[in-house]
Amino acid sequence: MSNYPNMSYCMCENTLLAMRQIVTAMQEEGPAFLLEMSRDERRAFQELFNTCEDFMNLSEELQDEVEHGEYDGQPDEAQEWHDFDPDC
């Protein structure tokens, strides 16, 4: 059994809805949003914040790869064999 709460074909849509729920609560509640959290929820909030930073960084990297044609659709190992020079 997977630890992922969403099916891969709809994970972005479902996560977007969940993030919008959080952002709306933050806007409506202001500082109380953080102040009224349990310790566990506050830890999860910090992990979510860190994960959002990772998401932004990886998103930029992936988009750069796509824009510059660096992604050929092959797994890294297949690309290594493609680039292999038997004469070196």
C-alpha positions as CSV (number, residue, x, y, z in Angstrom):
1,M,0.0,0.0,0.0
2,S,1.3,3.5,-0.9
3,N,1.9,6.4,1.4
4,Y,0.5,8.8,-1.2
5,P,-3.0,10.2,-0.6
6,N,-3.7,10.9,-4.3
7,M,-3.8,8.9,-7.5
8,S,-1.0,10.0,-9.8
9,Y,-3.5,11.1,-12.6
10,C,-5.1,13.7,-10.3
11,M,-2.5,14.5,-7.7
12,C,-1.9,18.1,-8.9
13,E,-5.6,18.9,-9.1
14,N,-6.3,17.5,-5.6
15,T,-3.3,19.1,-4.1
16,L,-4.2,22.4,-5.7
17,L,-7.6,22.3,-4.0
18,A,-6.0,21.5,-0.7
19,M,-3.5,24.3,-1.0
20,R,-6.3,26.8,-1.9
21,Q,-8.1,25.7,1.3
22,I,-5.0,26.4,3.3
23,V,-4.3,29.8,1.7
24,T,-7.9,30.8,2.2
25,A,-7.8,29.9,5.9
26,M,-4.5,31.9,6.2
27,Q,-6.1,34.9,4.6
28,E,-9.3,34.8,6.6
29,E,-7.7,33.9,10.0
30,G,-4.5,36.0,9.8
31,P,-2.0,35.3,12.7
32,A,-4.6,33.2,14.5
33,F,-4.1,30.6,11.8
34,L,-0.7,29.8,13.2
35,L,-1.3,30.6,16.8
36,E,-4.3,28.2,17.2
37,M,-2.5,25.2,15.6
38,S,-1.6,22.1,17.6
39,R,2.0,21.2,17.9
40,D,1.6,18.4,15.3
41,E,-0.2,20.7,12.9
42,R,2.5,23.4,13.3
43,R,5.2,20.8,12.5
44,A,3.2,19.7,9.4
45,F,2.8,23.4,8.4
46,Q,6.6,23.8,8.6
47,E,7.1,20.6,6.6
48,L,4.6,21.9,4.0
49,F,6.5,25.2,3.8
50,N,9.7,23.3,3.2
51,T,8.1,21.0,0.6
52,C,6.6,24.1,-1.2
53,E,10.2,25.5,-1.4
54,D,11.4,22.2,-2.9
55,F,8.4,22.1,-5.3
56,M,9.3,25.6,-6.5
57,N,13.0,24.8,-7.0
58,L,12.3,21.5,-8.8
59,S,9.5,23.1,-10.9
60,E,12.0,25.7,-12.2
61,E,14.6,23.1,-12.9
62,L,12.2,20.8,-14.8
63,Q,10.8,23.7,-16.8
64,D,14.3,24.8,-17.7
65,E,15.1,21.3,-18.9
66,V,12.0,21.2,-21.0
67,E,12.5,24.7,-22.5
68,H,16.2,23.9,-23.3
69,G,15.5,20.5,-24.8
70,E,17.5,18.7,-22.2
71,Y,14.9,16.1,-21.6
72,D,14.7,13.3,-24.1
73,G,12.1,11.2,-22.3
74,Q,14.6,8.4,-21.5
75,P,15.5,7.4,-17.9
76,D,19.0,8.5,-16.9
77,E,20.5,5.0,-17.3
78,A,19.2,4.8,-20.9
79,Q,20.6,8.2,-21.6
80,E,24.0,7.1,-20.2
81,W,24.0,4.1,-22.7
82,H,23.0,6.4,-25.5
83,D,25.9,8.8,-24.7
84,F,28.4,5.9,-24.2
85,D,31.4,6.0,-26.4
86,P,33.0,2.6,-26.6
87,D,36.2,4.1,-28.2
88,C,37.2,6.1,-25.1
